[in-house]
Amino acid sequence: MKNLDQKIVAALGDLVIFSEGPSPIRPPKVVTNDSRQASKKTVFVAIRGSNSDGHSFIKSAILAGSTVIVCEELPQASPDNILFIKVSNSYSAYAKLAELFYDYPSKKLILTGITGTNGKTTTAYILKSILETQDAKCGLISTVEYNTGKTIITAERTTPDAVELQKLFAAMNNAACRHVVMEVSSHSLDQNRIGSAKFAVGIFSNISGDHLDYHKSMDAYFDAKKTLFAEHIEENGYSVINIDDPTGQRLYTSVSENSQTYSYGTAKNADFCITDIVLSINKTEFSLSLPTGDMLAIKSPLCGRFNTYNIAAAATAAYLLKIEISDILAGIAKMNAVPGRMEKCSDSPLVFVDYAHTDDALRNVLSTISGLLENRKLTIVFGCGGDRDRTKRPRMGAVAAKFADKIIITSDNPRTENPDTIIDEIASGIPDNINFSIIQDRAEAIKIAISEADSDTVILIAGKGHEDYQEINGTRFPFDDRGIVCHCVSAGD
């Protein structure tokens, strides 16, 4: 132990099992888990991922110049000039070292984290809008984009890699952000990408079937989500939980002793209770009761009953963050659209694009539209992503059959799967007495849906939302549902 670089030892803490080898002559300045980025300046962390094992690339990292290797299993042949640190969890070690090399930037920020299957992005955008009513910069980490206060980066994943996350936090500090609102995915919690970050507020939206290709069971999925509230809420922080969701009730009970826990929802016993909901195609209005007994009259340009939960979650978090009521209401009122979330792309015909890619999200959007149709007909165009949770595919087919008058099943992001196989699995959930069309080419499917629509038709194009690509056989091709819609409508197709 006496030969170890003391900062690295302190950062890794009780993850260290043992070490062997000399302390580096020149202590490394960065950390990587990619041997192609290894050099004399890097600590290389070998991580066992779902697709490859970083331990297989230890030799490559050493040849590239790394003199400090962090791993869960030592290689059979260990060069004498290399410091090996064996740890119990490489994911956690990687995150802790990322924090070390960026000087723990999250400690200088007020973090709000949002987790759940659906609603994270919309809630994040609404809360950011509220926080910025005070003319303060607010960082954003979301499924759509990463906004540091100075630059906007298209998001590759909901919660970025541990090193990228710390780099974003550091950039937000440099941009004088005070608050950060971020979506925290179940994958990132399971892989501890957020390191030791503590949140002033943690929000739980809901849980429905998704990501079971990774988590294997709903209990494991729940346990990953729970980590945010059990381990990452500040000592005086708050947990904000949707009590209408059955899993939310379970979470509320299990974490209420760990932090100041508040519930929201339509349930009468909710601490922040949603009542008097009035919905239309262009707005949502409802009342939100506060623990003080006061009532907020919420007015939002966003439509849909499901958005009452997203708005209430954001308002609750803002209230607990001591934001003025007037600023809460103003921030909600000015948030008129979230990219790819019930985004209206055409008035004639009326076309919405939405990111709904689970059966629960699809049910929420379809039930909202069908409730506002006023005798109009509903057409849905959708598919499912490849190389992801297959169990939701027939359920999404069943939901489409329940609400839509016309169903067009198409390709989403097939990735490495055969699109026909995915489409067949979706179709298996549609009852035999329900007609549907299969048009694998997504652009053609959208074109036909629009060309066959009349003035009484509403079209929902679901699954990809804000995405500007379609991933096929490992290649991302430019593709934007919204752009296709605009082209078809303007061309009169």
FENFENRA-V940464 format. One line per field, one symbol per residue. burial: 1 if it has 9 or more other ideal C-beta (glycine too) atoms within 8 Angstrom, else 0. Layout:
burial->???
This chain:
burial->0001100110110011001010010001011110100100011111100000011011011101111111110010010001111110111111111111110011001011111111111111111111111001111111111111100000101111011011111111101010111111111111011110111111111111111101100101110111111101100011111111101111110011011011111010010111101010001111111100000101111111111111111111111110100011111110101111111111001111111111111111111111011001111111111101100111111111101101111111111010100110111111000001111101001111110010001111111111101111000000101101111110000
